[in-house]
């Protein structure tokens, strides 16, 4: 599986270097999500699609794997259902057509259940992408779980491919490894 992660990461990096960013889209599966526009971060549960001139990459909820997947496909191809909406996120639209100068991807190993016998295998899964733009803006994308109390915003973030998707603009959120 390490070979697969290296391949998709190389393809993503090649597109950053050689192709123009066309559009970034956010998708939501359920009715509710967290939005903290004054703090420049959102927590959604569908996915994020990054479209370049010649191809599209997406970190999205994959129902077949019951986790988030990073693939060289569009959101609808990964998610596989039609019960989603595209979020009208102006903060993301402002990044469209901007030049990406750097992207760092973080992968963690997970025990993935193979079948009904509960047999497992280790698999590398993408948990975070940090993108820097020539305009000095930054975008953090991460699969997370967190704590939340009544009348407060989320806190104590941990990487989790089965959780939700954190999207932070110009605001790096500290995320801990799996506890």
N, C-alpha and C positions, 0 to 999 in steps of 0.2 A: 504494500500500500504506500510505502514511502516513495516509490518510483512515481506513482500516480500524483502524489502531492507535489513532488518536484516538477512534474510536467505541467500541471495547471498553474503553479506559481510562476514558472518560466514563461508560459504563454501570457499570463496577466502582465508580467513585467515587460515583455516584448511589446505588448500593445500600448503600455504607458509610454515607452520610449519612441515608438514608431507610428502611432496612430493618434488621431484627435479624439478627445472625449466629446461625445455628442450630448448625452443626456444621462442623468441619474434619476431613478424613479423609486418611490417607496410604496410598498404594498401592505395592506392590513387584512387579516383573515377574520378576526372577531370584531365586535362592535366597539369595544373600549381599548384605549391605549393611553399612555401617559405622555403628555407634552408639557415641557417646561421652557417655553420660548425665551423667557428672560435669562435663563441659565444656559440656553443653547443646547438642550438635549431632549431626546425623545426616546421612549421605549415602545416598540411595536412588536407584532408577532407574525408578520408575513414574510417580508424580505426586502432586499435592496438590489436593484438592477443597475449595473454600470455599463452603459452602451458606448462602445467606440465606433469609429467609422465602419470597420469591417466585421465586428463581432460583439457579443454581449457576454458579460460575466454576471453572475448573480449569487448572492448568499441568501438562501431562502429556506423556508420550512419545507421539508420533504416528507410527505405523509408515509411513503413506503418505508423510509428509514426511521421515522418517528424522531427526527432530529433536523437540525439545520445542515444544509449541504452547500458547498461552494463549487459551482460548476460553470462551464462555458456554454450556458444555455439561458434562455429567457425565463422569467419568473413562472409563467403559466406552464412551461414544460417541466420545471422542477416540482412545482406544487401539485399540478395534475387535476385540480378541481376548478370550478368557476365561481365559487363563493368567496370572492375577495374584492377589495376595492383598491384603486390607486389613490393614495393620499395626496391631497393638494397641498404640498409642502413648499412654500415659497423659499424657505432657507435652502432647500436642496436645489430648486430651480435656479437660484443665484449662482450655483457652481457649474451649471451647464455651459459647455463651450470653453471652460477654463483649462489651461494647460497644467497637467499633473507633472510635478518635478521629482516626486519620490513616493514610494509606497512600501510599507513593511507589513509582512504577513506573519502571524503567530499561529503555530500549530501545536496541539497537544494530543497525546495518545490516550485513547479511550478503549475500554473493553466493550466490544460490540457483540450483542447476542445474535447468534447465527440462526437458531431455529427453536422449535418447541422443546428441545432437550436442554435448553439454556446453555448450550456450548457457546463459548465466546472466542473472539480473536481480537488482537490489538489492532487499532486503526488510527491513523493520524487524521485529525479533523481541524479545520480552520476555526479559530475562536476569535481572531481579531485582525482587522485591517486598519492601518493608519496611513492616511493619504495626505500629502502636502502638495499644495498648489503654488505655482509661481506668484500668485497674488498674495502670498503669505497666509492664506487661509489653510485650515486643517480640518480633516474629517476623520473621526474615529467610529469604527463599526465593530461591534463585538456581540457575541452570543453570551448572555448573562442570566444569572438569577440574583436576587437581592432581597434585602429585608425592607419591610415597610410597616409603618405604624399609622394609626388613624391621625389625620391632619398633619402628615409629614411627607416629605418626598423620599424616594427610595434611597437606601444607603447600604454599605457593606456588600459590594458587588463581587461575585465570583463567576469565573468562566463556566458556562454550561451550554452544551450543544442542544439540550432539550428545553432550554429556558425561553428567553425572549431576546429581541434584537435591540441593542443600545446604539443610538445614532447621536453623536455629539459633534457639534460644529465649533471650532476654535475653543474647545473646552475639553481637555484630556481628563477623563474620569479614571481614577485608580481602580484597577480590577485585580483581585487576588486569584491565585491558582486554586484549583479544586481543593476543598478542605477535607 
